[in-house]
Amino acid sequence: MKTKTLFYCTECGNETPKWQGKCPACGAWNTIVERPAEKAARKSPAASRGSALGVAVNRPRTMAEVETTDELRFQTGMGELDRVLDQAGRVVSQLTNYPSFALSSGLSRMTIRRFDLLMVERNAFIIVVMTDTDIVRNRLIRLPSDLTEAQLQMLNTLLNTTFTGLTLEEITPELMRVAQHAAGEAYGLISLVVSFAMDVLESLEQRTVHTSGLAHLLELPEYRSLERAQPLMSYLSEDADPARFPVPKDDPMKILIGPENVADALKDTSVVVASYDIGDGMRGVIGVVGPTRMDYAKITARLSYLAEGLSRLFGQGELPQGRDDEK
C-alpha cells in the first residue's frame, strides 16, 4: 500500500493536502514540507519547528553534550590586525623614543549578513557567519546525535530569515521570541548557532589598546621622578579603556598640547595621533605621548609616513619602501 503523505507548514503547523508555495494559514512562503501522514499530525507551533528540524523534542539537550572546536579560521585578518597594531606601536616608539599606543576603531553596530551551515559528517557541521563588513568567522560543531543535510538546510533557512541584519543588541530579543515557538533540541541548535554569531559580533566590536615604550618616560627629564611618571604610565597601561584615547575624526592627524587633553594624566603632556584605513569599516590609530617640548614637525612626519604605509599594507598587501629622510 502506498504511504499516504500530507503537507504541513513548519512555521505554524497547518496541514494541507498538497504542496503550496505560501501557507494559507500564516502566509509564510516556502515553509510547506511533505511528511508521511502518521508523522504529519497537527502540532503546536512550538513542536512543529522542532519536528521540522527532524530532532526529538522530548528531552532538551544540554550544552555540555555539544562539542565545539576552536575556529577554523578563513582569511579574516583580525588576528593579523592585532599583530600589526602591536608591531606598529613598537616601531613608533623606537622611531620617536616616546611611549606609543595603537588601536582600531569604527567596528560599532555590526550585523550578520549571512549564515552558512556546512555538513561535515552526520553528527558534525561547520557554522560560517559573514558580517555586513565581509568579515568571516567559522566554528566546527560536533553533536551527540546525527543530523541530516535536509535538517541542516532548514536550520540554515530559519537563521537567514530571522537573524540577519540585526545588531548585537537586537539579536537577544529576537532569540527570546523564537524560544516561544521553538522547542527542545530544535531551539538548542538555533541557540547554539546564534550564540556563536553573537560572540563574533562582540569580539569584533571590542577594541584593544597596544602600548609600547613606557620605559622611555623615565629617560625624559620631566618624568625621571617615578612619582610623576606613575600616573601617566598607569594611563597608558594595557588595560586602559580605548575610549579614553583621542581618535582623529575629520583630519588624519591630530595634535593635543597640554590642557587641550581632556584626561588629567595628560594635562602636562602632548599627544600626537595619526589615523589610517584598515578596511572593513575600520580605522587604525597610532600615536605618541611625550613632553610639550617635543619636535612636532619630526613626530608628525614620521607618524604620517607610517600611517600611509599601514593604509597601503591593509589595502593592497604592500609594505611601503623606506625613505632616506626617515632614517
C-alpha positions as a Python dict, from the first residue, in 0.01 Angstrom:
ca = {
    (1, 'M'): (0, 0, 0),
    (2, 'K'): (128, 340, -94),
    (3, 'T'): (208, 552, 205),
    (4, 'K'): (-24, 848, 230),
    (5, 'T'): (150, 1181, 265),
    (6, 'L'): (40, 1518, 388),
    (7, 'F'): (197, 1860, 374),
    (8, 'Y'): (232, 2094, 668),
    (9, 'C'): (378, 2434, 746),
    (10, 'T'): (698, 2440, 951),
    (11, 'E'): (604, 2789, 1066),
    (12, 'C'): (258, 2735, 1215),
    (13, 'G'): (191, 2358, 1183),
    (14, 'N'): (-107, 2396, 949),
    (15, 'E'): (-176, 2086, 732),
    (16, 'T'): (-266, 2097, 362),
    (17, 'P'): (-348, 1812, 119),
    (18, 'K'): (-97, 1935, -138),
    (19, 'W'): (218, 2143, -157),
    (20, 'Q'): (182, 2519, -187),
    (21, 'G'): (442, 2795, -208),
    (22, 'K'): (259, 3002, 53),
    (23, 'C'): (97, 2874, 371),
    (24, 'P'): (-278, 2954, 359),
    (25, 'A'): (-289, 2982, 740),
    (26, 'C'): (2, 3207, 837),
    (27, 'G'): (106, 3345, 497),
    (28, 'A'): (470, 3229, 524),
    (29, 'W'): (648, 3146, 198),
    (30, 'N'): (843, 2824, 124),
    (31, 'T'): (758, 2665, 460),
    (32, 'I'): (541, 2375, 333),
    (33, 'V'): (712, 2036, 367),
    (34, 'E'): (600, 1679, 297),
    (35, 'R'): (576, 1411, 563),
    (36, 'P'): (407, 1067, 589),
    (37, 'A'): (54, 1103, 726),
    (38, 'E'): (136, 934, 1054),
    (39, 'K'): (412, 1189, 1116),
    (40, 'A'): (226, 1491, 992),
    (41, 'A'): (-35, 1519, 1265),
    (42, 'R'): (-115, 1871, 1369),
    (43, 'K'): (132, 2003, 1621),
    (44, 'S'): (158, 2314, 1826),
    (45, 'P'): (369, 2593, 1673),
    (46, 'A'): (648, 2518, 1921),
    (47, 'A'): (655, 2148, 1845),
    (48, 'S'): (627, 2199, 1470),
    (49, 'R'): (956, 2386, 1448),
    (50, 'G'): (1126, 2111, 1641),
    (51, 'S'): (983, 1847, 1407),
    (52, 'A'): (1080, 2048, 1103),
    (53, 'L'): (1441, 2019, 1203),
    (54, 'G'): (1390, 1646, 1248),
    (55, 'V'): (1511, 1627, 1606),
    (56, 'A'): (1335, 1491, 1909),
    (57, 'V'): (1166, 1741, 2136),
    (58, 'N'): (1108, 1516, 2437),
    (59, 'R'): (1445, 1578, 2601),
    (60, 'P'): (1632, 1909, 2587),
    (61, 'R'): (1998, 1867, 2502),
    (62, 'T'): (2244, 2018, 2745),
    (63, 'M'): (2521, 2238, 2611),
    (64, 'A'): (2772, 2000, 2770),
    (65, 'E'): (2663, 1734, 2520),
    (66, 'V'): (2755, 1954, 2223),
    (67, 'E'): (3121, 1963, 2127),
    (68, 'T'): (3264, 2276, 1970),
    (69, 'T'): (3614, 2337, 1842),
    (70, 'D'): (3826, 2644, 1810),
    (71, 'E'): (3754, 2841, 1497),
    (72, 'L'): (3882, 2701, 1170),
    (73, 'R'): (3977, 3048, 1053),
    (74, 'F'): (3925, 3155, 697),
    (75, 'Q'): (4133, 3455, 592),
    (76, 'T'): (3972, 3723, 806),
    (77, 'G'): (4275, 3931, 902),
    (78, 'M'): (4163, 4005, 1260),
    (79, 'G'): (4446, 3812, 1425),
    (80, 'E'): (4681, 3972, 1175),
    (81, 'L'): (4534, 4311, 1266),
    (82, 'D'): (4624, 4269, 1632),
    (83, 'R'): (4975, 4162, 1540),
    (84, 'V'): (5026, 4456, 1304),
    (85, 'L'): (4887, 4706, 1557),
    (86, 'D'): (5125, 4574, 1821),
    (87, 'Q'): (5422, 4595, 1585),
    (88, 'A'): (5317, 4942, 1466),
    (89, 'G'): (5319, 5067, 1823),
    (90, 'R'): (5666, 4925, 1879),
    (91, 'V'): (5803, 5083, 1561),
    (92, 'V'): (5656, 5423, 1650),
    (93, 'S'): (5813, 5409, 1997),
    (94, 'Q'): (6151, 5312, 1852),
    (95, 'L'): (6140, 5592, 1592),
    (96, 'T'): (6037, 5863, 1836),
    (97, 'N'): (6181, 5745, 2171),
    (98, 'Y'): (5841, 5822, 2326),
    (99, 'P'): (5570, 5593, 2461),
    (100, 'S'): (5325, 5495, 2188),
    (101, 'F'): (4979, 5346, 2153),
    (102, 'A'): (4790, 5179, 1871),
    (103, 'L'): (4427, 5074, 1842),
    (104, 'S'): (4147, 5020, 1592),
    (105, 'S'): (3814, 5197, 1585),
    (106, 'G'): (3493, 5203, 1386),
    (107, 'L'): (3354, 4849, 1429),
    (108, 'S'): (3033, 4954, 1603),
    (109, 'R'): (2683, 4822, 1538),
    (110, 'M'): (2788, 4543, 1306),
    (111, 'T'): (2534, 4288, 1185),
    (112, 'I'): (2540, 3935, 1044),
    (113, 'R'): (2482, 3942, 670),
    (114, 'R'): (2468, 3567, 613),
    (115, 'F'): (2475, 3227, 782),
    (116, 'D'): (2604, 2912, 613),
    (117, 'L'): (2590, 2568, 774),
    (118, 'L'): (2817, 2313, 606),
    (119, 'M'): (2772, 1942, 669),
    (120, 'V'): (3098, 1764, 754),
    (121, 'E'): (2971, 1434, 893),
    (122, 'R'): (2633, 1306, 1006),
    (123, 'N'): (2695, 1449, 1352),
    (124, 'A'): (2919, 1742, 1266),
    (125, 'F'): (2882, 2068, 1077),
    (126, 'I'): (3062, 2399, 1036),
    (127, 'I'): (2897, 2729, 1125),
    (128, 'V'): (3006, 3009, 892),
    (129, 'V'): (2893, 3365, 956),
    (130, 'M'): (2967, 3671, 745),
    (131, 'T'): (2925, 4023, 881),
    (132, 'D'): (2799, 4324, 691),
    (133, 'T'): (3165, 4429, 658),
    (134, 'D'): (3257, 4098, 484),
    (135, 'I'): (3442, 3955, 784),
    (136, 'V'): (3405, 3576, 804),
    (137, 'R'): (3420, 3356, 1112),
    (138, 'N'): (3357, 2982, 1142),
    (139, 'R'): (3341, 2705, 1400),
    (140, 'L'): (3317, 2326, 1386),
    (141, 'I'): (3029, 2174, 1587),
    (142, 'R'): (3000, 1807, 1683),
    (143, 'L'): (2663, 1677, 1804),
    (144, 'P'): (2583, 1371, 2017),
    (145, 'S'): (2327, 1258, 1755),
    (146, 'D'): (2301, 1260, 1377),
    (147, 'L'): (2161, 1543, 1167),
    (148, 'T'): (2062, 1514, 801),
    (149, 'E'): (2151, 1756, 524),
    (150, 'A'): (1784, 1850, 484),
    (151, 'Q'): (1751, 1930, 853),
    (152, 'L'): (2064, 2142, 840),
    (153, 'Q'): (1932, 2337, 543),
    (154, 'M'): (1604, 2404, 723),
    (155, 'L'): (1800, 2542, 1015),
    (156, 'N'): (2011, 2747, 775),
    (157, 'T'): (1698, 2898, 617),
    (158, 'L'): (1549, 2987, 954),
    (159, 'L'): (1869, 3161, 1063),
    (160, 'N'): (1899, 3367, 746),
    (161, 'T'): (1536, 3477, 753),
    (162, 'T'): (1531, 3561, 1125),
    (163, 'F'): (1871, 3674, 1249),
    (164, 'T'): (2043, 3854, 961),
    (165, 'G'): (2062, 4233, 962),
    (166, 'L'): (2037, 4251, 1341),
    (167, 'T'): (2287, 4422, 1571),
    (168, 'L'): (2423, 4252, 1880),
    (169, 'E'): (2165, 4432, 2094),
    (170, 'E'): (1878, 4327, 1866),
    (171, 'I'): (1965, 3957, 1844),
    (172, 'T'): (1885, 3866, 2206),
    (173, 'P'): (1520, 3984, 2197),
    (174, 'E'): (1470, 3802, 1867),
    (175, 'L'): (1618, 3483, 2011),
    (176, 'M'): (1379, 3510, 2306),
    (177, 'R'): (1089, 3549, 2063),
    (178, 'V'): (1197, 3238, 1873),
    (179, 'A'): (1222, 3049, 2204),
    (180, 'Q'): (847, 3092, 2249),
    (181, 'H'): (780, 2896, 1928),
    (182, 'A'): (1069, 2650, 1907),
    (183, 'A'): (1105, 2361, 2146),
    (184, 'G'): (1356, 2116, 2287),
    (185, 'E'): (1661, 2032, 2083),
    (186, 'A'): (1547, 2239, 1786),
    (187, 'Y'): (1582, 2554, 1992),
    (188, 'G'): (1911, 2421, 2128),
    (189, 'L'): (2056, 2412, 1776),
    (190, 'I'): (1922, 2758, 1693),
    (191, 'S'): (2063, 2898, 2016),
    (192, 'L'): (2399, 2731, 1954),
    (193, 'V'): (2448, 2896, 1615),
    (194, 'V'): (2311, 3233, 1722),
    (195, 'S'): (2531, 3238, 2033),
    (196, 'F'): (2835, 3189, 1812),
    (197, 'A'): (2723, 3477, 1591),
    (198, 'M'): (2683, 3697, 1898),
    (199, 'D'): (3032, 3603, 2014),
    (200, 'V'): (3166, 3705, 1673),
    (201, 'L'): (2997, 4045, 1683),
    (202, 'E'): (3107, 4106, 2041),
    (203, 'S'): (3470, 4021, 1968),
    (204, 'L'): (3479, 4245, 1661),
    (205, 'E'): (3330, 4540, 1845),
    (206, 'Q'): (3589, 4519, 2120),
    (207, 'R'): (3895, 4738, 2090),
    (208, 'T'): (4233, 4660, 2240),
    (209, 'V'): (4497, 4922, 2310),
    (210, 'H'): (4852, 4819, 2227),
    (211, 'T'): (5109, 5030, 2412),
    (212, 'S'): (5485, 5024, 2386),
    (213, 'G'): (5791, 5203, 2514),
    (214, 'L'): (5660, 5306, 2856),
    (215, 'A'): (6017, 5287, 2987),
    (216, 'H'): (6105, 5582, 2763),
    (217, 'L'): (5919, 5805, 3007),
    (218, 'L'): (6183, 5751, 3273),
    (219, 'E'): (6451, 5865, 3026),
    (220, 'L'): (6290, 6208, 2992),
    (221, 'P'): (6389, 6483, 3238),
    (222, 'E'): (6023, 6564, 3305),
    (223, 'Y'): (5947, 6211, 3421),
    (224, 'R'): (6260, 6087, 3595),
    (225, 'S'): (6065, 6107, 3916),
    (226, 'L'): (5865, 5785, 3946),
    (227, 'E'): (5602, 5975, 4142),
    (228, 'R'): (5536, 6199, 3842),
    (229, 'A'): (5569, 5923, 3584),
    (230, 'Q'): (5340, 5674, 3758),
    (231, 'P'): (5001, 5838, 3672),
    (232, 'L'): (5092, 5861, 3305),
    (233, 'M'): (5229, 5507, 3294),
    (234, 'S'): (4908, 5379, 3453),
    (235, 'Y'): (4703, 5572, 3199),
    (236, 'L'): (4894, 5409, 2914),
    (237, 'S'): (4880, 5059, 3060),
    (238, 'E'): (4750, 4768, 2852),
    (239, 'D'): (4419, 4754, 3038),
    (240, 'A'): (4338, 5116, 2963),
    (241, 'D'): (3995, 5195, 2824),
    (242, 'P'): (4027, 5251, 2446),
    (243, 'A'): (3760, 5522, 2464),
    (244, 'R'): (3998, 5742, 2662),
    (245, 'F'): (4242, 5773, 2375),
    (246, 'P'): (4195, 6052, 2119),
    (247, 'V'): (4088, 5942, 1772),
    (248, 'P'): (4110, 6183, 1474),
    (249, 'K'): (3771, 6227, 1310),
    (250, 'D'): (3788, 6485, 1032),
    (251, 'D'): (4165, 6507, 984),
    (252, 'P'): (4413, 6219, 957),
    (253, 'M'): (4644, 6390, 1209),
    (254, 'K'): (4568, 6540, 1548),
    (255, 'I'): (4791, 6723, 1799),
    (256, 'L'): (4682, 6791, 2156),
    (257, 'I'): (4914, 7006, 2366),
    (258, 'G'): (4894, 7028, 2745),
    (259, 'P'): (4550, 7147, 2862),
    (260, 'E'): (4397, 7054, 2526),
    (261, 'N'): (4398, 6697, 2655),
    (262, 'V'): (4083, 6608, 2846),
    (263, 'A'): (4237, 6345, 3075),
    (264, 'D'): (4409, 6479, 3387),
    (265, 'A'): (4701, 6238, 3337),
    (266, 'L'): (4777, 6405, 3003),
    (267, 'K'): (4745, 6771, 3110),
    (268, 'D'): (5124, 6822, 3118),
    (269, 'T'): (5196, 6622, 2804),
    (270, 'S'): (5146, 6639, 2430),
    (271, 'V'): (4967, 6370, 2232),
    (272, 'V'): (5014, 6331, 1857),
    (273, 'V'): (4793, 6079, 1676),
    (274, 'A'): (4753, 5970, 1315),
    (275, 'S'): (4482, 5752, 1163),
    (276, 'Y'): (4485, 5514, 868),
    (277, 'D'): (4236, 5300, 679),
    (278, 'I'): (4222, 4931, 775),
    (279, 'G'): (3917, 4841, 565),
    (280, 'D'): (3602, 4658, 671),
    (281, 'G'): (3469, 4987, 811),
    (282, 'M'): (3765, 5026, 1047),
    (283, 'R'): (4029, 5288, 1100),
    (284, 'G'): (4352, 5237, 1286),
    (285, 'V'): (4511, 5490, 1517),
    (286, 'I'): (4876, 5526, 1615),
    (287, 'G'): (5004, 5792, 1849),
    (288, 'V'): (5279, 5904, 2085),
    (289, 'V'): (5274, 6072, 2423),
    (290, 'G'): (5558, 6296, 2536),
    (291, 'P'): (5658, 6631, 2683),
    (292, 'T'): (5519, 6953, 2537),
    (293, 'R'): (5870, 7040, 2412),
    (294, 'M'): (5869, 6752, 2157),
    (295, 'D'): (5970, 6823, 1796),
    (296, 'Y'): (5619, 6827, 1641),
    (297, 'A'): (5738, 6852, 1281),
    (298, 'K'): (5956, 6545, 1316),
    (299, 'I'): (5695, 6343, 1507),
    (300, 'T'): (5408, 6425, 1270),
    (301, 'A'): (5622, 6344, 965),
    (302, 'R'): (5711, 6001, 1098),
    (303, 'L'): (5358, 5920, 1214),
    (304, 'S'): (5214, 6036, 882),
    (305, 'Y'): (5457, 5824, 683),
    (306, 'L'): (5389, 5516, 892),
    (307, 'A'): (5011, 5570, 871),
    (308, 'E'): (5028, 5595, 491),
    (309, 'G'): (5231, 5276, 478),
    (310, 'L'): (4985, 5092, 701),
    (311, 'S'): (4694, 5203, 481),
    (312, 'R'): (4874, 5054, 180),
    (313, 'L'): (4955, 4741, 376),
    (314, 'F'): (4593, 4672, 464),
    (315, 'G'): (4454, 4797, 134),
    (316, 'Q'): (4693, 4634, -111),
    (317, 'G'): (4906, 4398, 93),
    (318, 'E'): (5215, 4609, 25),
    (319, 'L'): (5469, 4743, 271),
    (320, 'P'): (5598, 5094, 199),
    (321, 'Q'): (5950, 5134, 71),
    (322, 'G'): (6188, 5310, 306),
    (323, 'R'): (6271, 5677, 270),
    (324, 'D'): (6618, 5813, 317),
    (325, 'D'): (6491, 6114, 513),
    (326, 'E'): (6316, 5889, 763),
    (327, 'K'): (6629, 5704, 869),
}
